[in-house]
Amino acid sequence: MKKIFILLFLSSLGGAISNTHAEESEAPYIYVLGVGQDAGYPQAGCYQPHCLLGWREPSLRRGATSLGLIDPLANRKYLFEATPDLPSQLFALEQQAPSDRYSLAGVFVTHAHIGHYAGLMFFGHEAMGADKIAVYSMPRMQSFLKTNGPWSQLLRYQNIVLKHLQNQHAVELDSLNVTPFLVPHRDEFSETVGYRIDGPNKSAIFIPDIDKWSKWSVDLSELLRSVDYALIDATFFGDGELPGRDMSKVPHPLVTESMSLLDKLLPEQKNKVWFIHMNHTNPLLQADSQESQLVRAKGYNIAVEGLRLPL
C-alpha cells in the first residue's frame, strides 16, 4: 500500500512538473533578430580590416537591430523595428513562429532613422504586397510616413495601416502590454521612443537609440530595478572609435559610460543588461574581443541574434 501511495505521489508530481514546463514553453518571449546599428555589419563601403572580417566570412555578418515578439498563447507575432534587413529577419522570425500558426500582427517602430523604418518598403506592392500590416508609431513618425514617398504609397495601397501610439500609454496585446516612452535623440524627422514590454511573468525595456543617459529625466538604475531585461543602446564602445570624427556630433551613451553608471549595482541587476545596436566599429560584435570579455566579466550581457528572453 505504501509503495502504491509513493508511486501515485511521484506520478502526480511528475504531472505538475510537466504542466509547469508546458506553461513555460507557451509563455510569450522576445527573439532577437538583429544587433547591429542601422547599417548592420559589415557596413556598406567599409573595407577596413574590421569590416573585411565580415565581408570574407558570412557567418560573422549581423543585421540591424530588430526584435521579434512571439505569443504562443495568442498565435501572434510582432516585429520591433522594420530594418533594411527585413527580408532575412522575417525569415528568421518565420522559422521561430511559422505563419501557418502565427499571424504577423504588427510592427512597432521607434523613430525615423534608416535602420528602424526603411524595411517597411518590403511590405509594398513591388515586394510582399502585404495587406494592412499594422504599424505602431508616434504622431510625428506617422506624419512622416503619410507625407513622404514611398511610405505614403504603402498607406495608399493599404499595404500598411497606422496604429497610433501615445507616450506612456500601454497597448494591450492579449497577454502582453507594450508601452512607448519618449527618449532624447536626434529627432530630425520624428520623435524617438523606447518600449517597455510586459508579459505574464517578466518584463523588458528596449532602448536601441538615445543621446546620453544624462539627457534623460529617467534614472537608468531605477528603471533596471523595475524590469527583468534591458536591451540598451551600445552603438559605440568607447571614445575615439570613429577616427577623424567628432563623436559628440553622433551622441550615444558609450558602453564604457553605461558600465560606469551601473557598476555599483548588485550583480543580479547588472545581469539584466543586454547591450544591443552596435556600430560596425564596435568590438563587441566580435565575441572573443578583449572588450567583449571585459563586458561579460563585469556581469553584463551582449545581445546576439537568436537570443530568446521569456516573458
Rosetta silent file (secondary structure, phi, psi, omega in degrees, C-alpha in Angstrom):
SEQUENCE: MKKIFILLFLSSLGGAISNTHAEESEAPYIYVLGVGQDAGYPQAGCYQPHCLLGWREPSLRRGATSLGLIDPLANRKYLFEATPDLPSQLFALEQQAPSDRYSLAGVFVTHAHIGHYAGLMFFGHEAMGADKIAVYSMPRMQSFLKTNGPWSQLLRYQNIVLKHLQNQHAVELDSLNVTPFLVPHRDEFSETVGYRIDGPNKSAIFIPDIDKWSKWSVDLSELLRSVDYALIDATFFGDGELPGRDMSKVPHPLVTESMSLLDKLLPEQKNKVWFIHMNHTNPLLQADSQESQLVRAKGYNIAVEGLRLPL
SCORE:     score description
SCORE:     0.000 S_00000001
   1 L     0.000  -41.490 -179.979    0.000    0.000    0.000 S_00000001
   2 H   -62.442  -41.116  179.675    2.872    2.327    0.909 S_00000001
   3 H   -62.569  -41.504 -179.458    4.535    1.649   -2.449 S_00000001
   4 H   -62.443  -42.386 -179.889    1.323    2.446   -4.297 S_00000001
   5 H   -62.087  -44.292 -179.553    0.986    5.738   -2.399 S_00000001
   6 H   -62.630  -43.441  179.768    4.568    6.737   -3.252 S_00000001
   7 H   -62.128  -42.436  178.826    4.068    5.851   -6.917 S_00000001
   8 H   -64.164  -40.085  179.755    0.856    7.878   -7.041 S_00000001
   9 H   -63.473  -47.304  179.603    2.588   10.832   -5.355 S_00000001
  10 H   -63.299  -37.497  178.973    5.536   10.741   -7.770 S_00000001
  11 H   -63.194  -44.172  179.998    3.152   10.418  -10.686 S_00000001
  12 H   -67.399  -36.837  178.101    1.193   13.492   -9.603 S_00000001
  13 H   -64.204  -43.474  178.306    4.435   15.411   -9.007 S_00000001
  14 H   -59.833  -39.198  178.142    5.670   14.489  -12.463 S_00000001
  15 H   -63.862  -39.814  179.631    2.417   15.764  -13.925 S_00000001
  16 H   -64.894  -42.704  177.888    2.818   19.063  -12.079 S_00000001
  17 H   -63.240  -43.253  179.304    6.372   19.431  -13.375 S_00000001
  18 H   -59.916  -43.662  179.369    5.238   18.571  -16.884 S_00000001
  19 H   -64.704  -38.230  178.056    2.464   21.160  -16.719 S_00000001
  20 H   -61.186  -45.752  178.995    4.916   23.784  -15.448 S_00000001
  21 H   -62.272  -38.588  179.911    7.232   23.101  -18.382 S_00000001
  22 H   -64.108  -42.365  179.159    4.291   23.280  -20.765 S_00000001
  23 H   -63.159  -40.989  179.210    3.233   26.634  -19.335 S_00000001
  24 H   -64.408  -39.481 -177.875    6.786   27.969  -19.692 S_00000001
  25 H   -69.717  -22.362  179.523    7.026   26.753  -23.284 S_00000001
  26 L   -94.588   -1.256 -179.477    3.771   28.554  -24.103 S_00000001
  27 L   -71.418  146.421  174.813    4.827   31.842  -22.494 S_00000001
  28 L   -61.313  156.891  179.200    5.446   34.812  -24.805 S_00000001
  29 E  -154.791  155.851  173.258    9.078   35.659  -25.500 S_00000001
  30 E   -88.819  137.923  177.760   11.402   38.126  -27.174 S_00000001
  31 E  -127.636  116.871 -174.934   13.503   36.734  -30.009 S_00000001
  32 E   -77.043  124.625 -176.857   16.487   38.844  -31.114 S_00000001
  33 E  -105.068  -21.931 -179.952   16.655   39.184  -34.908 S_00000001
  34 E  -160.812  150.744 -175.030   19.437   41.741  -35.301 S_00000001
  35 L  -130.822   -2.553 -175.809   22.006   43.501  -33.114 S_00000001
  36 E   -84.335  166.315  170.369   23.813   45.964  -35.402 S_00000001
  37 L   -66.289  175.169 -169.422   23.483   49.705  -35.773 S_00000001
  38 L   -45.778  -38.789 -175.292   21.207   50.934  -38.587 S_00000001
  39 L   -91.913    1.862  177.772   23.557   49.888  -41.405 S_00000001
  40 L    71.277 -173.327  178.109   24.380   46.461  -39.961 S_00000001
  41 E  -135.690  132.053   -4.830   27.770   44.768  -40.004 S_00000001
  42 L   -73.798  160.088 -174.373   29.839   44.992  -42.105 S_00000001
  43 L   -87.279  146.880  178.211   28.770   48.439  -43.221 S_00000001
  44 L   -54.451  131.668  177.037   28.328   49.457  -46.849 S_00000001
  45 L    80.797   -0.499  179.567   31.512   50.976  -48.244 S_00000001
  46 L   -96.530  118.627  179.276   33.667   49.880  -45.299 S_00000001
  47 L  -125.415   24.511  173.535   36.738   47.890  -46.343 S_00000001
  48 L   -72.753  162.008 -177.063   38.803   48.405  -43.217 S_00000001
  49 H   -51.151  -38.474 -177.424   40.211   45.273  -41.522 S_00000001
  50 H   -68.728  -28.711  177.519   37.318   45.091  -39.018 S_00000001
  51 H   -84.269  -33.257 -179.893   34.772   45.082  -41.865 S_00000001
  52 H   -60.374  -28.974  175.136   36.765   42.745  -44.116 S_00000001
  53 H   -55.433  -46.080 -178.362   36.279   40.055  -41.460 S_00000001
  54 H   -74.113  -37.555  178.861   32.549   40.186  -42.140 S_00000001
  55 H   -64.078  -35.844 -175.597   32.803   40.519  -45.926 S_00000001
  56 H   -86.622  -20.933 -178.982   35.019   37.442  -46.099 S_00000001
  57 L  -128.395   97.139 -176.272   33.121   35.350  -43.547 S_00000001
  58 H   -55.213  -29.703 -177.797   29.321   35.496  -43.960 S_00000001
  59 H   -66.682  -17.065  179.757   28.713   33.864  -40.570 S_00000001
  60 H   -88.575   -8.838 -177.084   30.106   36.991  -38.893 S_00000001
  61 L   -70.582  147.278 -178.003   27.631   39.362  -40.542 S_00000001
  62 E  -133.404  135.849  178.294   24.988   40.989  -38.351 S_00000001
  63 L   -80.676  165.224  176.515   21.689   42.610  -39.270 S_00000001
  64 E   -63.343  154.820 -172.590   20.398   45.919  -37.980 S_00000001
  65 L   -60.512  126.223  178.515   18.768   45.800  -34.552 S_00000001
  66 E  -156.432  146.654  175.890   15.353   44.174  -34.527 S_00000001
  67 E  -121.243  145.433  164.097   13.315   42.091  -32.108 S_00000001
  68 E  -100.269  143.713  173.436   10.595   39.550  -32.643 S_00000001
  69 E  -121.349  116.201 -170.678    7.868   39.290  -30.020 S_00000001
  70 E  -117.475  127.704 -178.599    6.190   35.890  -30.123 S_00000001
  71 E  -120.180   95.527 -179.234    2.998   34.976  -28.267 S_00000001
  72 L   -64.975  -25.704 -179.451    2.234   31.227  -28.464 S_00000001
  73 L   -71.066  -37.009 -178.469   -0.958   31.669  -26.448 S_00000001
  74 L   -98.883   -4.481 -177.344   -2.489   34.105  -28.943 S_00000001
  75 L    57.182   44.087  178.906   -0.755   32.650  -32.043 S_00000001
  76 E  -132.089  153.763  176.369    0.585   36.084  -32.924 S_00000001
  77 E  -136.956  152.582 -177.107    3.991   37.555  -33.635 S_00000001
  78 E  -135.205  154.888  172.748    5.267   41.132  -33.796 S_00000001
  79 E  -110.299  141.518  167.124    8.315   42.956  -35.089 S_00000001
  80 E  -112.210  112.111 -174.665   10.127   45.740  -33.315 S_00000001
  81 L    84.842  137.710  173.862   11.781   47.873  -35.999 S_00000001
  82 L  -111.218   93.689 -170.769   11.489   47.462  -39.758 S_00000001
  83 L   -91.108  168.573  173.156   15.150   47.381  -40.758 S_00000001
  84 L   -61.226  -15.931  178.442   16.871   47.244  -44.159 S_00000001
  85 L   -95.417   19.772 -174.705   17.461   43.571  -43.286 S_00000001
  86 H   -55.494  -40.474 -179.827   13.738   42.862  -43.009 S_00000001
  87 H   -56.369  -49.393 -178.806   13.636   40.043  -45.626 S_00000001
  88 H   -72.084  -32.091  179.414   16.145   37.857  -43.778 S_00000001
  89 H   -71.975  -35.536  173.513   14.787   38.862  -40.386 S_00000001
  90 H   -63.004  -36.588  178.443   11.245   37.944  -41.413 S_00000001
  91 H   -66.740  -42.362  177.299   12.604   34.552  -42.464 S_00000001
  92 H   -61.707  -39.767  177.132   14.295   34.097  -39.080 S_00000001
  93 H   -66.869  -37.003  178.608   11.011   35.033  -37.402 S_00000001
  94 H   -62.732  -38.784  178.805    9.181   32.591  -39.686 S_00000001
  95 H   -65.799  -34.646  177.776   11.455   29.775  -38.566 S_00000001
  96 H   -77.257  -40.722 -172.690   10.650   30.574  -34.930 S_00000001
  97 L  -136.952   83.101 -173.904    6.954   31.274  -35.425 S_00000001
  98 L   -60.221  145.214 -175.918    5.628   29.814  -38.717 S_00000001
  99 L   -67.349  -17.743  177.198    2.849   31.675  -40.495 S_00000001
 100 L   -72.671   -9.405  173.439    0.621   28.612  -40.614 S_00000001
 101 L  -121.672  -43.188 -172.698    0.145   29.177  -36.864 S_00000001
 102 L  -104.140  125.503  174.599    1.320   32.713  -36.064 S_00000001
 103 E   -89.682  143.997  175.099   -0.056   35.798  -37.789 S_00000001
 104 E   -78.372  102.968 -168.771    2.145   38.884  -38.137 S_00000001
 105 E   -95.684   -0.731  177.206    0.005   41.195  -36.015 S_00000001
 106 E   162.081  162.910  177.356    2.069   44.356  -36.131 S_00000001
 107 E  -128.108  127.112  176.699    5.342   46.261  -36.340 S_00000001
 108 E  -101.887  125.342 -176.395    6.482   48.685  -33.638 S_00000001
 109 L  -112.058  139.019 -179.634    8.780   51.464  -34.873 S_00000001
 110 L   -88.933  -41.170 -176.422   10.971   53.640  -32.617 S_00000001
 111 L  -171.279  178.068 -172.206   11.916   56.518  -34.949 S_00000001
 112 L   -98.740   54.507  164.627   12.748   57.748  -38.442 S_00000001
 113 L  -110.584  150.081 -161.586   16.388   56.733  -38.853 S_00000001
 114 H   -55.282  -34.767 -176.831   17.035   54.256  -41.661 S_00000001
 115 H   -74.092   -0.922 -171.862   17.710   51.184  -39.564 S_00000001
 116 H  -118.050  -18.938 -179.687   14.358   51.458  -37.844 S_00000001
 117 H  -135.364  -17.546 -171.857   11.758   52.105  -40.559 S_00000001
 118 H   -60.080  -28.218 -179.918   13.330   51.669  -44.029 S_00000001
 119 H   -66.976  -11.676  176.034   12.358   47.985  -44.135 S_00000001
 120 H   -57.142  -25.427 -177.998    8.700   48.980  -44.389 S_00000001
 121 H   -59.400  -27.390 -178.184    9.345   49.243  -48.133 S_00000001
 122 H   -72.417  -11.740  173.834    9.352   45.446  -48.383 S_00000001
 123 H   -80.487   -8.894 -175.163    5.656   45.401  -47.478 S_00000001
 124 L   -73.662  173.887 -173.032    4.960   47.304  -50.706 S_00000001
 125 L   -71.717  -17.608  174.627    3.498   46.004  -53.945 S_00000001
 126 L   -74.089  -16.471 -177.822    6.954   45.681  -55.561 S_00000001
 127 L  -122.881 -101.846 -173.449    7.812   43.092  -52.905 S_00000001
 128 L   -74.185  -27.632 -173.466    5.403   41.377  -50.483 S_00000001
 129 L    57.671   46.490 -174.766    2.254   43.240  -51.461 S_00000001
 130 L   -65.496  159.954 -177.917    1.192   42.961  -47.829 S_00000001
 131 L  -116.987  102.361  170.889   -2.366   43.528  -46.702 S_00000001
 132 L    56.381   49.395  172.433   -2.911   46.043  -43.897 S_00000001
 133 E   -68.947  126.537 -178.989    0.094   45.282  -41.715 S_00000001
 134 E   -73.284  125.293  176.974   -0.378   47.285  -38.508 S_00000001
 135 E  -115.410  110.942 -178.745    2.471   49.751  -37.945 S_00000001
 136 E   -87.125  122.324 -175.556    2.514   51.162  -34.409 S_00000001
 137 E  -156.463  163.121 -178.099    4.144   54.584  -34.295 S_00000001
 138 L   -82.706  168.266 -173.085    4.097   58.002  -32.639 S_00000001
 139 H   -56.933  -48.608 -179.557    2.426   61.136  -34.119 S_00000001
 140 H   -66.384  -36.000  177.108    5.463   62.725  -35.834 S_00000001
 141 H   -63.204  -40.716  178.996    6.526   59.330  -37.152 S_00000001
 142 H   -65.927  -41.630  178.125    3.063   58.836  -38.617 S_00000001
 143 H   -61.353  -40.508  177.975    3.124   62.277  -40.213 S_00000001
 144 H   -60.795  -44.731 -179.703    6.484   61.457  -41.792 S_00000001
 145 H   -67.546  -36.064 -177.867    5.123   58.226  -43.288 S_00000001
 146 H   -70.935  -31.205 -169.472    1.970   59.912  -44.550 S_00000001
 147 H  -108.617    4.923  179.619    3.729   62.805  -46.293 S_00000001
 148 L  -130.577  133.446  172.876    6.820   61.159  -47.799 S_00000001
 149 L   -83.278  155.367    3.159    7.160   58.587  -50.557 S_00000001
 150 L   -84.621    2.633 -173.800    7.469   55.685  -50.906 S_00000001
 151 H   -65.250  -36.581  179.440    5.898   55.260  -47.462 S_00000001
 152 H   -62.412  -30.580  178.113    2.780   57.216  -48.414 S_00000001
 153 H   -68.943  -35.156  175.756    2.196   54.714  -51.221 S_00000001
 154 H   -58.595  -37.949  178.597    2.212   51.865  -48.702 S_00000001
 155 H   -73.494  -40.728 -178.285   -0.662   53.641  -46.989 S_00000001
 156 H   -64.358  -37.857  178.942   -2.497   54.428  -50.211 S_00000001
 157 L   -86.960   -0.195 -179.110   -2.359   50.769  -51.290 S_00000001
 158 L    58.120   32.630  168.888   -3.146   49.676  -47.724 S_00000001
 159 L   -67.258  -34.474  175.168   -0.054   47.536  -47.527 S_00000001
 160 E  -130.000  155.583  171.176    0.258   49.029  -44.042 S_00000001
 161 E  -129.038  142.571 -175.897   -2.167   50.753  -41.671 S_00000001
 162 E   -89.251  134.925  175.666   -1.043   53.106  -38.928 S_00000001
 163 E  -114.990  122.739 -171.366   -1.809   52.436  -35.286 S_00000001
 164 E   -75.216  134.164  173.709   -1.480   55.482  -33.062 S_00000001
 165 L  -113.492  150.668  174.026    0.823   55.442  -30.040 S_00000001
 166 L  -127.589  143.667  178.472    0.952   57.881  -27.142 S_00000001
 167 L   -54.245  126.510  175.399    3.800   58.479  -24.746 S_00000001
 168 L    66.832   16.407  175.628    3.425   56.269  -21.638 S_00000001
 169 L  -107.530  121.279 -176.089    0.124   54.764  -22.857 S_00000001
 170 L   -74.292  143.896  169.889    0.134   50.956  -22.969 S_00000001
 171 E  -103.281  124.699 -179.304   -1.090   48.956  -25.952 S_00000001
 172 E   -88.705  124.645  179.818   -2.796   45.741  -24.872 S_00000001
 173 E  -125.744   80.531 -177.618   -1.887   42.698  -26.970 S_00000001
 174 L    57.427 -112.886 -177.992   -3.696   39.745  -25.431 S_00000001
 175 L   -87.780    4.376 -176.922   -1.407   38.678  -22.552 S_00000001
 176 E  -115.485  151.619  169.080    1.162   41.378  -23.397 S_00000001
 177 E  -125.449  134.771  176.421    1.385   45.124  -22.852 S_00000001
 178 E  -121.710  124.316 -176.242    3.663   47.368  -24.906 S_00000001
 179 E  -123.063  118.984  176.457    4.275   50.901  -23.662 S_00000001
 180 E   -81.678  149.138  174.170    6.200   53.553  -25.637 S_00000001
 181 E  -143.989  137.458 -176.211    8.183   56.234  -23.813 S_00000001
 182 E   -69.374  140.371  173.638    9.974   59.247  -25.258 S_00000001
 183 L  -132.334  151.010  179.214   13.779   59.411  -25.135 S_00000001
 184 L   -73.130  128.789  179.146   16.124   62.226  -26.226 S_00000001
 185 L  -158.987  175.294  179.323   17.660   61.589  -29.638 S_00000001
 186 L   -74.732   98.666 -169.781   18.388   63.364  -32.925 S_00000001
 187 L  -100.690   59.150 -178.266   14.782   63.875  -33.955 S_00000001
 188 L   -61.402  -42.233 -173.066   15.153   65.338  -37.437 S_00000001
 189 L  -116.623  -18.793 -178.760   12.038   63.643  -38.846 S_00000001
 190 L  -157.022  166.513  168.286   10.223   62.105  -35.887 S_00000001
 191 L   -70.609  168.655  178.970   10.247   61.724  -32.142 S_00000001
 192 L  -124.344  134.770  177.374   12.164   58.757  -30.687 S_00000001
 193 E  -126.115  157.247  160.299   10.779   56.198  -28.264 S_00000001
 194 E  -104.408  175.659  178.923   11.888   53.179  -26.368 S_00000001
 195 E  -130.840  141.296  166.293    9.456   50.418  -25.444 S_00000001
 196 E  -103.729  130.644 -179.253    8.554   48.604  -22.269 S_00000001
 197 E  -118.094  116.386 -179.577    7.248   45.099  -22.942 S_00000001
 198 E  -109.678  122.741  175.165    5.309   43.410  -20.139 S_00000001
 199 L  -103.880 -173.644 -179.893    4.488   39.727  -20.350 S_00000001
 200 L   -63.008  -28.543 -173.588    2.587   37.455  -17.965 S_00000001
 201 L  -122.613  -31.870 -174.340    5.716   36.770  -15.910 S_00000001
 202 L  -139.128  169.360 -177.273    8.537   39.118  -16.897 S_00000001
 203 E  -139.950  159.969 -177.956    9.187   42.493  -18.471 S_00000001
 204 E  -143.365  154.665  165.881   11.763   44.195  -20.675 S_00000001
 205 E  -116.845  147.176 -178.786   12.795   47.620  -21.890 S_00000001
 206 E  -129.539  109.538 -179.823   14.113   48.207  -25.404 S_00000001
 207 E  -129.811   82.350 -177.397   16.100   51.417  -25.991 S_00000001
 208 L   -73.339  -24.336 -177.684   18.168   50.991  -29.166 S_00000001
 209 L  -139.118  128.793  172.700   18.846   54.733  -29.565 S_00000001
 210 L  -156.940  150.668 -177.793   19.294   57.527  -27.046 S_00000001
 211 L   -70.109  -65.951  176.603   21.665   60.501  -26.993 S_00000001
 212 L  -149.557  145.482  179.075   23.047   60.277  -23.454 S_00000001
 213 H   -59.722  -32.966 -177.885   21.597   58.896  -20.229 S_00000001
 214 H   -68.105  -18.713  179.094   22.290   62.284  -18.588 S_00000001
 215 H   -85.548   -6.880 -175.545   19.909   63.984  -21.050 S_00000001
 216 L  -101.453  142.746 -178.113   17.012   61.774  -19.956 S_00000001
 217 L   -77.064   -8.752 -176.975   14.858   62.536  -16.947 S_00000001
 218 L   -95.034  138.529  175.667   14.687   58.838  -16.012 S_00000001
 219 L   -82.799  114.860 -176.796   17.262   57.181  -13.741 S_00000001
 220 H   -60.589  -38.324  179.764   18.516   54.121  -15.630 S_00000001
 221 H   -61.644  -42.889  178.332   19.467   52.307  -12.413 S_00000001
 222 H   -66.639  -39.296  179.079   15.953   52.707  -11.038 S_00000001
 223 H   -62.248  -40.433  178.421   14.448   51.624  -14.335 S_00000001
 224 H   -57.872  -37.463 -177.716   16.555   48.455  -14.276 S_00000001
 225 H   -67.431  -17.699 -175.715   15.113   47.544  -10.907 S_00000001
 226 L   -96.476   -1.666 -177.621   11.596   47.568  -12.376 S_00000001
 227 L  -133.755  174.593  178.261   12.227   45.092  -15.222 S_00000001
 228 L  -101.693  -25.274  179.510   13.843   41.740  -15.920 S_00000001
 229 E  -138.097  145.346  175.423   15.712   42.640  -19.121 S_00000001
 230 E  -134.563  105.453  176.755   17.147   45.878  -20.503 S_00000001
 231 E   -94.555  105.911 -167.465   18.177   45.883  -24.164 S_00000001
 232 E  -125.132  159.009 -175.763   20.012   49.201  -24.391 S_00000001
 233 E   -53.592  119.941  175.324   21.976   51.361  -26.815 S_00000001
 234 L  -130.782   39.876 -174.900   25.539   50.130  -27.353 S_00000001
 235 L   -52.498  -50.354 -179.753   26.274   51.932  -30.625 S_00000001
 236 L  -120.704  142.730  178.208   29.851   52.769  -29.640 S_00000001
 237 L   -78.465  -48.768 -175.528   32.077   51.035  -27.135 S_00000001
 238 L  -150.559  171.493 -179.415   34.423   53.904  -26.322 S_00000001
 239 L   -66.227  149.532 -179.651   35.680   57.337  -27.265 S_00000001
 240 L    82.730    7.062 -176.717   37.861   57.601  -30.360 S_00000001
 241 L   -71.485  -20.179  177.684   36.014   54.778  -32.103 S_00000001
 242 L  -113.592   85.810 -176.509   35.431   56.978  -35.164 S_00000001
 243 L   -56.460  132.397  177.537   38.919   58.233  -36.135 S_00000001
 244 L    82.857    0.519  179.975   38.864   61.736  -37.553 S_00000001
 245 L  -120.556  144.902  175.932   35.263   62.394  -36.478 S_00000001
 246 L   -80.927  106.725 -174.293   33.877   64.390  -33.596 S_00000001
 247 H   -70.335  -13.524  175.349   31.846   61.746  -31.752 S_00000001
 248 H   -69.074  -17.129  178.812   29.878   64.436  -29.925 S_00000001
 249 H   -78.855  -16.229  176.367   28.104   65.023  -33.257 S_00000001
 250 L  -126.769   67.739 -171.776   26.643   61.492  -33.077 S_00000001
 251 L   -67.283  129.940  171.621   25.829   61.273  -29.365 S_00000001
 252 L  -147.178  154.468  174.224   25.141   57.875  -27.881 S_00000001
 253 L   -71.785  114.566  176.703   25.935   56.522  -24.405 S_00000001
 254 L   -59.157  147.135  177.253   29.281   54.785  -24.812 S_00000001
 255 H   -57.435  -39.352  178.039   29.289   51.259  -23.430 S_00000001
 256 H   -61.141  -37.673  177.779   32.097   52.357  -21.125 S_00000001
 257 H   -67.361  -43.754 -179.716   29.854   55.189  -19.857 S_00000001
 258 H   -62.383  -42.087  179.236   26.886   52.883  -19.313 S_00000001
 259 H   -66.118  -39.513  177.901   29.006   50.416  -17.350 S_00000001
 260 H   -62.038  -38.674  179.302   30.469   53.224  -15.237 S_00000001
 261 H   -66.285  -33.545 -171.591   26.944   54.443  -14.487 S_00000001
 262 H  -106.155   -2.793 -171.060   25.733   50.983  -13.466 S_00000001
 263 L   -64.021  -18.422  179.783   28.837   49.404  -11.934 S_00000001
 264 L   -85.285   -5.041  179.465   27.676   49.979   -8.347 S_00000001
 265 L   -71.042  157.577  175.163   24.578   47.864   -8.893 S_00000001
 266 L   -66.437  154.635 -177.978   24.304   44.368   -7.483 S_00000001
 267 H   -53.758  -38.236 -177.863   25.287   41.549   -9.877 S_00000001
 268 H   -68.130  -23.833  176.250   21.648   40.465  -10.382 S_00000001
 269 H   -79.727  -43.870  179.428   20.795   43.990  -11.579 S_00000001
 270 H   -62.989  -32.855 -178.397   23.771   44.275  -13.949 S_00000001
 271 L   -68.300  -10.873  176.494   22.888   40.874  -15.370 S_00000001
 272 L   -75.967  -18.515 -173.059   19.623   42.332  -16.695 S_00000001
 273 E   -80.823  130.368  173.220   21.550   44.447  -19.207 S_00000001
 274 E  -125.228  107.721  178.969   21.862   43.281  -22.814 S_00000001
 275 E   -72.110  134.719 -174.731   23.925   45.646  -24.953 S_00000001
 276 E  -147.228  169.280  177.758   22.500   45.969  -28.471 S_00000001
 277 L    69.636   58.494 -174.537   22.577   48.253  -31.570 S_00000001
 278 E   -95.934  128.839  176.341   26.346   48.056  -32.169 S_00000001
 279 L   -64.960  158.909 -178.283   28.052   50.123  -34.855 S_00000001
 280 L   -61.957  -17.804  178.435   30.288   48.302  -37.331 S_00000001
 281 L   -86.137   -9.938 -171.583   33.284   49.753  -35.438 S_00000001
 282 L   -77.861  120.061 -178.790   32.192   48.310  -32.094 S_00000001
 283 H   -65.078  -11.731  177.619   34.470   45.478  -30.908 S_00000001
 284 H   -67.591  -15.439  175.245   31.536   43.912  -29.038 S_00000001
 285 H   -67.910  -19.470  177.568   30.484   42.481  -32.415 S_00000001
 286 L  -100.578  112.836 -172.243   33.454   40.118  -32.054 S_00000001
 287 L   -60.446  -27.151 -176.036   32.623   37.623  -29.323 S_00000001
 288 L  -100.840    9.801 -179.868   36.282   36.957  -28.475 S_00000001
 289 L   -69.696  157.581  178.048   37.476   40.580  -28.370 S_00000001
 290 H   -60.223  -37.046 -179.369   39.044   41.934  -25.182 S_00000001
 291 H   -65.599  -40.296  177.254   36.181   44.418  -24.933 S_00000001
 292 H   -64.443  -41.733  178.669   33.570   41.640  -25.089 S_00000001
 293 H   -63.365  -38.436  179.084   35.421   39.692  -22.422 S_00000001
 294 H   -64.117  -45.880 -179.284   35.552   42.806  -20.216 S_00000001
 295 H   -58.714  -46.606 -179.268   31.799   43.438  -20.543 S_00000001
 296 H   -67.751  -37.128  179.459   30.960   39.855  -19.607 S_00000001
 297 H   -64.187  -30.136  178.969   33.497   39.837  -16.743 S_00000001
 298 L   -80.857   -4.068  174.786   31.752   42.886  -15.291 S_00000001
 299 L    99.553    6.868  178.599   28.465   40.971  -15.248 S_00000001
 300 L   -97.646  171.807 -178.799   26.727   42.455  -18.299 S_00000001
 301 E  -121.521  155.936  177.021   25.469   40.690  -21.430 S_00000001
 302 E  -119.154  120.919 -177.220   25.909   41.265  -25.161 S_00000001
 303 L   -66.647  143.198  176.231   22.873   40.547  -27.320 S_00000001
 304 L  -132.533  154.695  177.186   23.256   38.067  -30.175 S_00000001
 305 L   -65.094  134.335 -176.601   20.929   37.029  -32.929 S_00000001
 306 L    97.061   -5.736  176.535   18.810   34.087  -31.832 S_00000001
 307 L   -63.464  134.819 -179.606   18.733   35.160  -28.176 S_00000001
 308 E  -119.896  123.447 -178.183   15.423   34.185  -26.546 S_00000001
 309 E  -120.252  107.551 -177.094   14.116   36.051  -23.477 S_00000001
 310 E   -69.965  140.674  178.478   10.946   34.573  -21.910 S_00000001
 311 L  -111.344    0.000    0.000    8.239   36.932  -20.741 S_00000001
